[in-house]
Structure formats: C-alpha cells, structure tokens
Amino acid sequence: MADTVIKIASQPGIKRDGTRFEGDNYVDGQWVRFQRGLPRKMGGYRSVNKYLQGLVRTLHEYTQDNLTYIHAGSANLVERLYIDGSNNTSVITDRTPTSGFTANASNMWQFDVLYDTVAVSGSNKIVAQVAPNLGCICNSTGGEIFTGDLLDTAALTSVTLPTGGNATGGIVVLHPYLIFFGTDGYWGWSVPGDPADLTGSGSGDAVITGQKIVRGLPLRGGPGNSPSGLFWSADSLLRASFVGSTTVWQFDTLSTQSSILAAQSVIEYDGIFYWIGTDRFLMFNGVVREIPNALNFNFFFDNLNYAQRQKVFAYKVPRFGEIWWCFPKGDSLEPNHAVIYNVREQTWYDCALPEGGRSAGIFPTVFRRPILAGVAPQNYIAQSVSIDDGGADYEVGDVLAVEGGEGGVPVELTVSSETGNVIDGIEISNAGNYTTIPSNPVSVTGGSGTDATFDITFIRPYKLWIHEIGTDAVDGLNIQPIPSYFETADISLPVTQQQNKALQVLMVEPDFVQAGDMTVEVRGRANARAPEVNSEAKTLVPTPSTPQEQVLYFKTQRRELRFFFKSDTLGGNYQMGQVLAHVQPGDGTVIG
C-alpha cells in the first residue's frame, strides 16, 4: 500500500494532567516554548555576578543612564549593584539598615520607588519593607520600613510607623503616596511626596478588611479617582482609589471569595493582573475570574511543596507572551520548576529550572532581559580578616597563603602595614575558594616572617543570572549546552481512523530554523499500558551536504506513536516549521 504523508504537529502546550494518550497537546518538553503554535528553544542564560552574600528573596530594578540598578533582599541583607549595557556589573555594596532592622531567616522583602518632593533637593527614594513572612503568609509579627536615595550606596534608614499601625504585609507606591499595609486589614498612607513621614499632616490610616493584606499593585484609575491600587488580602481582593477632600481614599471590595498562594505570585501583564490562589489560577481584568488550565493544573498543585508556598514568585517574558510562576516542586525547599502561561498563545507548559533553581526574578523593561537569583551556594570565600598574631620578621607587600581547607584555591593575604616587622595591617588579595573552610585561627605560609595567624570570616556567595541571552549556559569561562526537547502527542490509527493497525514510519522530512545538530526518535507502545519502546536516534543536521541528509529514514512502527526531537549542542537552537512524516499502516498487534 502506498505511504501517506502527514504533518507532525500537536496542539501548543505541554499536557501533564491526565493520561498521555487522551490529549492532543505535546506530552513532554524541557526548555521549550511555543510561538505561532509551534515549538522553539528557549534562550540561554549567563551569570553576571557571583558574590551576592545572601540567598535573595526579592529583586528590584531601576534603569537610568544605561545602568540597571539592582537591590536584592535576603534574610540578613540588602545588597545593591548595577549592570551596564554590556552586562558587566559593579561591585556589590551593603545597604542593610544599621538600626531598626531585625535579621531573620524568614525575612521577605518588598521594594518600590517614590520621588521625594519634600527634601531640599528632590530625588527618587528606594523604599524597602521587610517582615518574617517566609514561613507563613499570615504572619502577624515584625514589619519594618526603610528608605534611602535610590542610586546611593549608603545604608537604608528606618521609617517610624504610626502608633498602632503595622506593615507586616508590605508596601506599594501610588504616586505621590507610599502605602503600607498588614495584619487585621490595616492600610496606611504617607505624607504626599515623603516616604519617610508616615505620621505627619496629610498621612493617615484605615482598616479596610478583616484579614491581613499581603500585596498591593498600582491600578489605572479614572478621572477623579487616581491614584488607584489593587490589594490582596488572605481572602479578598480590594481596590483603593484616591478621592481627596476629607475622605481621601475610597475602598471597594471586588471579591470576598478570593485567595492568594504567595505574596510574590501576583504579576501585571498589559493591565491585567494574574496570580495563583490556594487552589486555582486567577486573573483580574475588571472582574475576578479563573484562568482556564487543562494542561498542568493538577501537576502544579499536586507537586507544589506547600510548606514552602511563600517562595513562589512570578516574572514575565513579554517578547514571547509568557508569565512564569517558579515554585518548589516535590520535596525541594527552593523554586526548582516553573509553570508557564502563554497569554499570546493561550496555552500552558512547564520547565525545570537550572542549577537547582532560582530564588527570585524580575523583568526590567529597559534592560529587556529577565534577571534571576540562583539558589546554589558556591564554595567558601574569605570576606574579612582580623589579625590573631602578627608574627615576626614580616615586610609590607609580603603575600601569605592560608593553610587548611579542602578542595579549592587558598586565600591569599597581603601585608599592608607592619610595626617592628610585626603585622598590624592585612588585605585580602585573593578570597580563595574552599569546599571546607579552614578552622580559625588559620596559619599561613609565605612572606619573609614566621608564626602569623589570622581569624577569617568566610561566606558562601550566590550568583545573579541574566536569562534569554544567547543559546547556552555561560558561567564565566564555563560554557555548556542547554538540552531542549519536545515530544508530540500520540498519533494512532485506532483513534483517527478507527482502524486497528499500527502506524509504520518510513521517512521524516524535517523543516526547522536550526543551529547545531538535533536528534529525532520514534517513540510509543502497543497500547496505553504497554511498555515504551524508543527507536534509534537519527541525527538532523542544520545544513545537509548530501541528498541523503535532507530526510531521515526509519522503518519502525507503533500502534500509539510519538516523535521526540532534541537539541543538545553548544550554540544549538531551533524553531519548528512544517515537518512531514511518510507513514503507512502496519500490523494489528495490540499487546506489546
């Protein structure tokens, strides 16, 4: 019987819920997205800084004069750096408040920017709120607010809260007001144009709902009610609108039957707000409604480590119409997987996150690439050093190497001053790299003297990553390919033609925009409970040099048949086109 030519294509999106056999979407994929209804590889990622001291829970960005300023909040720190137009970063400076700040392993941050019109010389201020909300979104303790010049490097300073007020939930700027909110539905506002004054003339507060308010975002307001904002409490969605006069603000409850999984799961995309509730995906476009998800709804809620729910965060990739929700999957303590809603394609898919996961992410509009923080701590490096014993017979300029430690490059110290050949000043000339740190006090070798020992403080720093750049995983000089693959839905004659025959594949005609080799396999089984059988992988070259390389020849059959495409080479990239397969009916074997 003559063969038939069919198009190899499934419905966009990756179906995780239900059985593999019952759907028309792609059944598997990694590092793949959908555009024009077809699969294409996601972009690469690159580390741009390796010295963040804290595991970052929140990132904030602001771009000015081609520099993107990043503030990163972790359990004990607020760190600041900038990225230039060539993806180079500045040194990291510590902006952690020196007073009024309570370090806590459960600290979560929220940041925003407000122009200070009250100061003698007005300037943008970074406003930072922190509370120990990591363990429970319903936490009612803590809640501190700090501020400082946005582009400065000085430590942030504390802002006094009103008597009886609280900021356990967070902050948002509704220009020219700083809004702060928290437990028992508390909601307060600053003096207009002054984020450091929450108690003066023009400020105020109210209780607008019963439950804790955990998130706020600006909302477009109409004439007479701007600025406006949306506010999520534990069980409702509310709107606040400025009306002036003695009333100042008007509050509307938009939903009394809503929920929110994590404070950082809310994101705005083209004026519509998306978030994850405790048991469904939600949106607000004038009314609250559920986002349909027939592909990975159960996959997300069944695999979410619910005890770590507050670590779920959202960011977007507008070029491809995507909203990413990164979450701790299985027993992971950090976000190691993402479910992705493609607003443009109206479909869902998912992706494992690299290097063990990402802890926070943002999409800067001017910088135009997502910036994410890593969760994998690096080896120990020296942060600071104090002199335990200055030894004898040393000279300025002597370079000393620290003894002890395992698996890395030793710390190098340079003598910066000495008195009577006894060291009284030392600088870190190389911070070292250890898998196991030396025990204090540490002894040293090198230089012209003897017997010097030091106490060294070591840290395990974290990396900052840029995504959607290039095609590979780039970490300094280490460049690795990123495996990307997708697997089609089943093609089955018993389903499409009610014919009890297997489908035999004779040839595949590839059509890809492609860089680097790809491979293609025929996969499948005899029935839905039979074991999977994979064919030999055939190599698909990007530029055929012979007629034989233009097509791929197979001689294999499956009653339930799928195609598996993979790219795993340096510089590898692809966009699928109209790929054809030559098939014909095979035998009628039902049992594998």
C-alpha positions as CSV (number, residue, x, y, z in Angstrom):
1,M,0.0,0.0,0.0
2,A,1.3,3.5,-0.9
3,D,2.5,5.6,2.1
4,T,0.7,8.6,3.3
5,V,2.3,11.9,4.1
6,I,1.2,13.6,7.4
7,K,2.2,16.7,9.2
8,I,4.0,16.1,12.5
9,A,2.3,18.6,14.8
10,S,0.4,18.7,18.1
11,Q,-1.6,21.4,19.8
12,P,0.6,24.0,21.5
13,G,1.4,23.5,25.2
14,I,2.6,20.5,27.2
15,K,0.0,18.4,28.8
16,R,0.9,17.0,32.2
17,D,-2.6,16.2,33.6
18,G,-4.5,13.0,32.9
19,T,-3.0,10.3,30.7
20,R,-0.6,10.8,27.8
21,F,-2.9,9.0,25.4
22,E,-6.0,11.1,25.8
23,G,-4.8,14.5,24.7
24,D,-3.8,16.4,21.6
25,N,-1.1,18.6,23.1
26,Y,2.6,17.8,23.3
27,V,3.2,15.3,26.1
28,D,6.7,16.3,27.2
29,G,9.3,19.0,26.9
30,Q,12.1,20.9,28.5
31,W,13.5,24.3,27.8
32,V,11.0,24.7,25.0
33,R,8.3,27.3,24.4
34,F,5.6,27.9,21.8
35,Q,5.3,30.6,19.2
36,R,2.9,30.7,16.3
37,G,1.6,27.4,17.8
38,L,5.0,25.7,17.2
39,P,7.8,24.6,19.5
40,R,11.1,26.6,19.7
41,K,14.0,26.5,22.1
42,M,14.1,29.0,25.0
43,G,17.0,31.4,25.2
44,G,20.2,30.8,27.2
45,Y,21.4,32.3,30.5
46,R,24.6,33.8,31.8
47,S,25.9,34.5,35.3
48,V,26.8,38.2,35.7
49,N,27.8,38.3,39.3
50,K,29.0,35.6,41.7
51,Y,29.2,37.4,45.0
52,L,25.8,38.0,46.4
53,Q,26.2,37.2,50.1
54,G,22.6,36.3,50.8
55,L,20.1,33.9,49.3
56,V,17.9,36.5,47.6
57,R,14.1,36.5,48.2
58,T,13.2,39.7,46.3
59,L,14.8,41.7,43.5
60,H,14.1,45.3,42.5
61,E,15.5,47.1,39.4
62,Y,15.6,50.7,38.2
63,T,17.4,51.8,35.0
64,Q,18.9,55.2,34.5
65,D,21.7,56.4,32.1
66,N,22.1,52.9,30.7
67,L,22.8,51.4,34.2
68,T,20.3,49.0,35.7
69,Y,20.4,49.3,39.5
70,I,19.6,46.1,41.4
71,H,18.5,45.9,45.0
72,A,18.4,42.4,46.5
73,G,16.8,41.5,49.8
74,S,17.7,38.4,51.7
75,A,17.4,37.2,55.3
76,N,20.0,39.5,56.7
77,L,21.0,41.9,54.0
78,V,20.0,44.5,51.4
79,E,22.6,44.4,48.6
80,R,23.0,46.8,45.7
81,L,24.8,46.6,42.4
82,Y,24.3,47.8,38.9
83,I,24.5,46.2,35.4
84,D,25.7,48.2,32.4
85,G,24.8,47.9,28.8
86,S,27.4,45.2,28.2
87,N,26.2,43.0,31.1
88,N,29.1,44.0,33.3
89,T,28.3,44.6,37.0
90,S,29.6,46.9,39.6
91,V,30.9,45.8,43.0
92,I,28.2,44.9,45.4
93,T,27.6,47.3,48.2
94,D,25.8,46.6,51.5
95,R,22.8,48.8,52.1
96,T,21.5,46.8,55.1
97,P,20.0,49.2,57.7
98,T,22.3,49.6,60.7
99,S,19.4,50.3,63.1
100,G,15.8,49.2,63.3
101,F,16.4,46.1,61.3
102,T,15.7,42.6,62.6
103,A,17.6,39.9,60.8
104,N,15.5,36.7,60.5
105,A,15.8,33.6,58.3
106,S,12.1,34.0,57.4
107,N,12.5,37.6,56.2
108,M,10.7,38.6,52.9
109,W,11.1,42.0,51.3
110,Q,9.1,44.3,49.1
111,F,10.6,47.3,47.3
112,D,9.3,50.3,45.5
113,V,10.4,53.8,44.4
114,L,8.9,57.2,45.3
115,Y,10.1,60.6,44.3
116,D,10.7,62.7,47.5
117,T,9.3,66.2,46.9
118,V,9.8,67.3,50.5
119,A,13.6,67.1,50.6
120,V,15.6,70.3,49.8
121,S,16.8,68.7,46.6
122,G,14.2,66.2,45.5
123,S,15.3,62.7,44.5
124,N,14.0,59.2,44.0
125,K,14.0,57.1,47.1
126,I,14.1,53.4,47.4
127,V,11.6,52.1,49.9
128,A,12.1,48.7,51.5
129,Q,9.7,46.7,53.7
130,V,10.7,43.6,55.5
131,A,8.8,41.1,57.7
132,P,9.3,37.4,58.6
133,N,6.6,36.2,56.2
134,L,8.5,33.3,54.6
135,G,7.1,30.6,56.8
136,C,3.5,31.8,56.7
137,I,1.7,34.4,54.6
138,C,-0.5,35.0,57.6
139,N,2.5,36.1,59.9
140,S,1.5,38.9,62.2
141,T,4.9,39.9,63.7
142,G,7.6,42.3,62.5
143,G,7.0,44.7,59.6
144,E,9.7,47.4,59.2
145,I,10.1,50.1,56.6
146,F,13.4,51.7,55.4
147,T,14.3,54.3,52.8
148,G,17.3,55.9,51.2
149,D,18.5,57.6,48.0
150,L,17.7,55.2,45.1
151,L,21.1,55.4,43.4
152,D,23.2,55.7,46.6
153,T,25.2,53.1,48.3
154,A,24.6,54.2,52.0
155,A,22.8,52.1,54.4
156,L,19.0,52.5,54.4
157,T,17.4,54.3,57.3
158,S,14.4,53.3,59.4
159,V,11.0,54.9,59.0
160,T,8.7,55.4,62.0
161,L,5.3,53.7,61.8
162,P,2.2,55.3,63.3
163,T,1.2,54.3,66.8
164,G,-1.0,51.2,66.5
165,G,-0.1,50.7,62.8
166,N,1.7,47.8,61.2
167,A,3.5,46.9,58.0
168,T,3.6,43.1,58.2
169,G,2.1,42.8,54.7
170,G,4.1,45.1,52.5
171,I,4.3,48.4,50.6
172,V,3.3,49.9,47.3
173,V,3.7,53.4,45.8
174,L,0.6,55.1,44.5
175,H,2.2,58.3,43.5
176,P,2.6,60.6,45.4
177,Y,1.8,58.3,48.3
178,L,3.6,55.4,50.0
179,I,1.0,52.9,51.0
180,F,1.8,50.4,53.8
181,F,-0.4,47.6,55.0
182,G,-0.6,44.4,57.1
183,T,-2.3,42.5,59.8
184,D,-6.1,42.8,60.5
185,G,-6.7,44.6,57.3
186,Y,-4.6,47.6,58.3
187,W,-3.9,50.1,55.5
188,G,-1.9,53.4,55.9
189,W,-0.5,56.2,53.7
190,S,2.4,58.6,54.0
191,V,2.6,62.4,53.7
192,P,2.3,63.1,50.0
193,G,5.7,63.0,48.4
194,D,7.5,62.0,51.6
195,P,8.1,58.3,52.0
196,A,9.9,58.9,55.3
197,D,7.0,60.5,57.0
198,L,4.1,58.2,57.9
199,T,2.7,60.2,60.8
200,G,2.7,63.9,59.7
201,S,0.0,66.1,58.3
202,G,-1.5,64.5,55.2
203,S,-0.8,60.9,56.3
204,G,-3.5,58.6,57.7
205,D,-4.7,55.0,58.1
206,A,-7.7,52.8,58.0
207,V,-8.9,49.2,58.5
208,I,-10.3,48.1,55.1
209,T,-10.9,44.4,55.6
210,G,-10.7,41.7,58.3
211,Q,-7.8,39.6,57.1
212,K,-4.1,40.5,56.6
213,I,-3.3,42.4,53.4
214,V,-0.3,40.8,51.7
215,R,0.2,42.5,48.4
216,G,-0.5,45.8,46.6
217,L,0.0,46.9,43.0
218,P,-0.9,50.2,41.2
219,L,-4.1,50.2,39.1
220,R,-5.2,52.6,36.4
221,G,-7.8,54.9,37.8
222,G,-10.3,57.0,36.0
223,P,-11.0,60.8,36.4
224,G,-11.3,61.8,40.0
225,N,-10.1,58.5,41.4
226,S,-6.4,58.4,40.7
227,P,-4.1,57.1,42.0
228,S,-5.7,53.7,42.5
229,G,-4.4,50.3,43.6
230,L,-5.4,46.7,43.9
231,F,-4.8,45.0,47.3
232,W,-4.9,41.3,48.0
233,S,-5.8,40.1,51.5
234,A,-5.8,36.4,52.5
235,D,-9.4,36.0,51.4
236,S,-10.4,39.0,49.3
237,L,-9.4,41.5,46.6
238,L,-9.9,45.2,47.2
239,R,-9.5,48.4,45.3
240,A,-8.4,51.7,46.8
241,S,-9.0,55.0,44.9
242,F,-8.0,58.5,45.9
243,V,-11.0,60.8,46.1
244,G,-9.5,63.7,48.0
245,S,-11.3,66.1,50.4
246,T,-11.7,64.8,54.0
247,T,-12.5,61.2,52.8
248,V,-9.1,61.0,51.0
249,W,-9.5,57.3,49.9
250,Q,-12.4,55.2,48.8
251,F,-12.3,51.4,49.2
252,D,-14.2,48.8,47.2
253,T,-14.3,45.0,47.8
254,L,-14.0,43.3,44.4
255,S,-14.2,39.8,45.7
256,T,-14.9,38.3,49.1
257,Q,-14.2,34.7,47.9
258,S,-10.7,35.0,46.6
259,S,-7.4,33.6,47.8
260,I,-3.7,34.1,47.2
261,L,-1.0,31.4,47.4
262,A,2.1,33.7,47.8
263,A,2.6,37.4,48.0
264,Q,5.0,37.3,45.1
265,S,2.8,35.2,42.8
266,V,0.9,38.4,41.6
267,I,2.0,40.0,38.3
268,E,0.6,42.6,36.0
269,Y,0.7,41.9,32.2
270,D,-0.7,44.6,29.9
271,G,-3.1,46.0,32.5
272,I,-4.4,42.5,33.6
273,F,-3.4,41.0,36.9
274,Y,-2.6,37.3,37.3
275,W,-1.9,35.4,40.4
276,I,-2.2,31.9,42.0
277,G,-4.8,31.2,44.6
278,T,-4.6,28.5,47.2
279,D,-6.3,26.1,44.7
280,R,-6.6,27.7,41.3
281,F,-5.1,30.3,38.9
282,L,-6.8,33.6,38.9
283,M,-6.9,36.9,37.0
284,F,-8.5,40.4,37.3
285,N,-9.4,42.3,34.2
286,G,-12.3,44.3,35.7
287,V,-13.7,41.3,37.4
288,V,-12.1,38.3,39.2
289,R,-12.1,35.1,37.2
290,E,-10.3,31.8,37.0
291,I,-7.7,31.2,34.3
292,P,-8.6,28.0,32.4
293,N,-5.8,25.4,32.7
294,A,-6.5,21.9,31.4
295,L,-2.8,21.1,30.9
296,N,-0.8,21.3,34.1
297,F,-3.4,22.4,36.8
298,N,-3.1,19.2,38.8
299,F,0.6,19.0,38.0
300,F,1.2,22.2,39.8
301,F,-1.0,21.8,42.9
302,D,-0.1,18.1,43.3
303,N,3.6,18.7,43.1
304,L,3.9,22.1,45.0
305,N,5.8,21.8,48.3
306,Y,3.0,23.6,50.1
307,A,5.1,24.2,53.2
308,Q,7.3,26.5,51.0
309,R,4.4,28.3,49.3
310,Q,5.7,31.8,50.1
311,K,8.8,31.1,47.9
312,V,6.6,31.0,44.8
313,F,7.3,34.0,42.6
314,A,6.2,35.3,39.2
315,Y,8.0,37.1,36.4
316,K,7.2,37.7,32.8
317,V,8.8,37.4,29.3
318,P,6.7,39.8,27.2
319,R,8.5,39.0,24.0
320,F,7.1,35.6,24.0
321,G,3.9,36.4,25.8
322,E,4.8,34.4,28.9
323,I,4.1,34.5,32.6
324,W,6.4,32.3,34.7
325,W,5.5,31.0,38.1
326,C,8.5,29.5,39.8
327,F,7.8,27.1,42.6
328,P,9.4,24.4,44.9
329,K,8.5,21.1,43.3
330,G,8.3,17.9,45.2
331,D,10.4,18.0,48.3
332,S,12.6,20.9,47.1
333,L,13.0,23.7,49.5
334,E,13.6,26.3,46.8
335,P,11.8,27.1,43.5
336,N,13.2,24.5,41.1
337,H,10.4,24.3,38.5
338,A,8.1,26.7,36.6
339,V,4.7,26.5,35.2
340,I,4.3,29.0,32.3
341,Y,1.1,30.6,31.0
342,N,1.5,31.9,27.5
343,V,-1.0,34.8,27.2
344,R,-0.5,35.2,23.5
345,E,-0.8,31.5,22.6
346,Q,-3.5,30.9,25.3
347,T,-1.7,27.7,26.5
348,W,0.4,26.3,29.3
349,Y,3.7,24.5,29.6
350,D,6.4,23.9,32.2
351,C,10.1,23.9,32.7
352,A,12.7,22.6,35.2
353,L,14.9,25.5,36.4
354,P,18.7,25.2,36.0
355,E,21.4,24.9,38.7
356,G,18.9,23.7,41.3
357,G,16.5,26.6,40.8
358,R,16.1,30.3,41.1
359,S,15.0,32.2,44.3
360,A,13.8,35.5,42.8
361,G,13.2,37.0,39.4
362,I,12.2,40.3,37.6
363,F,11.8,41.5,34.1
364,P,13.3,45.0,33.7
365,T,11.5,46.9,31.0
366,V,14.5,49.0,29.8
367,F,17.1,46.2,30.3
368,R,14.7,43.9,28.5
369,R,16.1,40.6,29.8
370,P,14.9,38.7,32.9
371,I,17.2,38.8,35.9
372,L,17.1,35.9,38.3
373,A,19.0,35.0,41.5
374,G,20.4,31.5,42.0
375,V,19.8,29.1,44.9
376,A,23.0,27.1,44.8
377,P,25.7,28.5,47.2
378,Q,29.2,28.5,45.8
379,N,32.4,27.4,47.6
380,Y,33.5,29.4,50.7
381,I,35.5,32.6,50.1
382,A,37.1,35.0,52.6
383,Q,35.0,38.0,53.4
384,S,37.0,39.7,56.1
385,V,40.1,39.1,58.2
386,S,41.4,40.1,61.6
387,I,44.9,39.6,63.0
388,D,45.2,37.0,65.7
389,D,49.1,37.0,65.9
390,G,51.2,39.4,63.9
391,G,54.2,37.0,63.9
392,A,57.7,38.3,63.3
393,D,60.1,39.4,60.6
394,Y,57.4,40.4,58.0
395,E,57.6,43.2,55.5
396,V,54.9,45.3,53.8
397,G,54.0,43.6,50.5
398,D,54.5,40.0,51.7
399,V,51.9,37.7,50.2
400,L,50.7,34.9,52.6
401,A,48.7,31.8,51.7
402,V,46.2,30.4,54.1
403,E,46.8,26.8,55.1
404,G,44.0,24.3,55.7
405,G,40.6,23.9,53.9
406,E,39.7,21.4,51.3
407,G,39.1,21.3,47.6
408,G,40.0,24.7,46.4
409,V,42.3,27.7,45.9
410,P,43.8,29.0,49.1
411,V,43.1,32.6,50.4
412,E,46.0,35.0,49.7
413,L,46.7,37.9,52.1
414,T,49.0,40.8,51.5
415,V,50.7,42.6,54.4
416,S,49.7,46.3,54.2
417,S,51.5,47.6,57.3
418,E,53.8,46.4,60.0
419,T,55.5,47.7,63.1
420,G,58.8,46.3,64.0
421,N,58.3,43.6,61.4
422,V,55.1,42.5,63.2
423,I,52.0,42.6,61.0
424,D,49.4,45.2,62.1
425,G,47.6,45.6,58.7
426,I,46.4,43.0,56.2
427,E,44.4,42.9,53.0
428,I,42.7,40.1,51.1
429,S,44.4,39.8,47.8
430,N,42.6,36.6,46.7
431,A,39.5,35.5,48.6
432,G,40.2,31.8,47.9
433,N,37.7,29.0,47.1
434,Y,37.1,26.1,49.6
435,T,34.6,23.3,49.8
436,T,35.5,23.0,53.5
437,I,36.8,26.2,55.2
438,P,39.9,26.3,57.4
439,S,39.4,26.4,61.1
440,N,40.2,29.7,62.9
441,P,42.7,30.9,63.8
442,V,44.4,30.0,60.5
443,S,48.1,29.7,59.9
444,V,49.8,30.9,56.8
445,T,52.8,30.3,54.6
446,G,54.9,32.6,52.6
447,G,56.4,36.0,53.1
448,S,59.6,36.7,55.0
449,G,58.5,36.1,58.5
450,T,57.0,33.4,60.8
451,D,54.2,32.5,63.2
452,A,51.5,34.8,62.0
453,T,47.9,33.6,62.4
454,F,44.5,35.2,61.5
455,D,40.8,34.9,62.1
456,I,38.9,34.9,58.8
457,T,35.2,35.2,58.2
458,F,34.0,33.1,55.2
459,I,30.8,33.3,53.2
460,R,29.2,31.1,50.5
461,P,28.1,33.6,47.9
462,Y,25.3,33.2,45.3
463,K,25.1,34.0,41.6
464,L,23.0,36.5,39.7
465,W,21.8,35.4,36.3
466,I,20.6,37.0,33.1
467,H,18.2,34.8,31.1
468,E,17.0,34.9,27.5
469,I,20.6,35.7,26.3
470,G,22.3,33.6,23.7
471,T,21.6,29.9,23.5
472,D,24.0,28.3,26.1
473,A,24.6,28.2,29.8
474,V,27.5,30.6,30.4
475,D,29.2,30.8,33.8
476,G,32.4,32.7,33.4
477,L,34.7,30.6,31.2
478,N,32.5,27.5,31.6
479,I,30.1,27.2,28.6
480,Q,27.6,24.3,28.4
481,P,24.8,23.4,26.0
482,I,21.3,23.6,27.3
483,P,19.3,20.4,26.5
484,S,16.0,21.3,24.9
485,Y,13.4,18.8,23.7
486,F,9.8,18.2,23.0
487,E,7.6,15.1,22.3
488,T,4.4,15.1,20.3
489,A,1.0,13.8,21.2
490,D,0.2,10.2,20.1
491,I,-0.7,9.5,16.5
492,S,-2.9,6.4,16.4
493,L,-4.9,4.9,13.6
494,P,-7.4,3.3,16.1
495,V,-8.3,6.8,17.2
496,T,-8.0,8.8,14.0
497,Q,-9.4,6.3,11.5
498,Q,-10.9,3.6,13.8
499,Q,-8.5,1.2,12.1
500,N,-6.9,-1.5,14.3
501,K,-3.4,-1.1,12.8
502,A,-0.1,0.1,14.0
503,L,1.5,3.1,12.2
504,Q,4.7,2.5,10.4
505,V,7.1,5.4,9.9
506,L,9.2,5.3,6.7
507,M,10.7,8.7,6.4
508,V,10.7,12.2,8.1
509,E,11.1,15.4,6.1
510,P,12.4,18.0,8.6
511,D,11.6,21.7,8.5
512,F,13.4,23.8,11.1
513,V,15.1,27.1,11.5
514,Q,18.1,25.4,13.1
515,A,21.6,25.8,14.6
516,G,23.6,22.8,15.6
517,D,22.6,19.1,15.2
518,M,19.3,17.7,16.5
519,T,18.1,14.2,17.0
520,V,14.8,12.6,16.3
521,E,13.3,9.4,17.7
522,V,10.1,7.5,17.1
523,R,8.6,6.5,20.5
524,G,5.4,4.8,21.5
525,R,3.8,1.5,22.5
526,A,1.2,-1.1,21.5
527,N,-1.5,0.1,24.0
528,A,-1.8,2.6,26.7
529,R,-0.4,0.2,29.4
530,A,2.3,-1.4,27.3
531,P,6.0,-0.6,27.9
532,E,7.5,2.3,25.9
533,V,9.8,1.4,23.1
534,N,12.2,4.1,21.6
535,S,13.8,3.8,18.2
536,E,17.4,4.6,17.4
537,A,18.0,8.4,17.4
538,K,18.6,9.8,14.0
539,T,20.7,13.0,13.6
540,L,19.2,16.0,11.9
541,V,22.0,18.3,10.6
542,P,21.3,22.0,10.1
543,T,22.8,22.2,6.7
544,P,22.6,19.0,4.6
545,S,25.7,18.3,2.5
546,T,24.2,15.3,0.6
547,P,20.7,14.4,-0.6
548,Q,20.6,11.6,2.0
549,E,20.9,14.1,4.8
550,Q,17.9,16.1,3.7
551,V,15.5,13.5,5.1
552,L,15.6,10.9,7.8
553,Y,14.8,7.2,7.1
554,F,13.0,5.0,9.6
555,K,11.5,1.6,9.5
556,T,9.6,1.3,12.7
557,Q,6.0,1.0,13.8
558,R,4.0,1.8,16.9
559,R,0.2,1.4,17.5
560,E,0.4,4.6,19.6
561,L,3.2,6.6,18.1
562,R,5.0,9.8,19.0
563,F,8.0,11.8,17.7
564,F,10.7,13.1,20.1
565,F,13.0,16.0,18.9
566,K,16.1,17.1,20.9
567,S,18.8,19.8,20.7
568,D,21.8,19.4,22.9
569,T,24.9,21.0,21.3
570,L,26.8,24.2,22.0
571,G,25.1,27.0,20.1
572,G,22.1,24.7,19.5
573,N,18.8,26.4,18.6
574,Y,15.7,25.6,16.7
575,Q,12.3,26.8,15.6
576,M,10.0,24.1,14.3
577,G,8.2,24.5,10.9
578,Q,6.1,22.1,8.9
579,V,7.7,18.7,9.5
580,L,6.3,15.8,7.4
581,A,6.3,12.1,8.0
582,H,5.8,9.3,5.5
583,V,3.7,6.6,7.2
584,Q,1.7,3.5,6.3
585,P,-0.5,1.0,8.2
586,G,1.5,-1.7,10.0
587,D,0.3,-4.9,11.7
588,G,-2.6,-5.2,14.1
589,T,-0.7,-6.2,17.2
590,V,-2.5,-4.8,20.3
591,I,-0.2,-6.3,23.0
592,G,3.4,-5.1,23.4
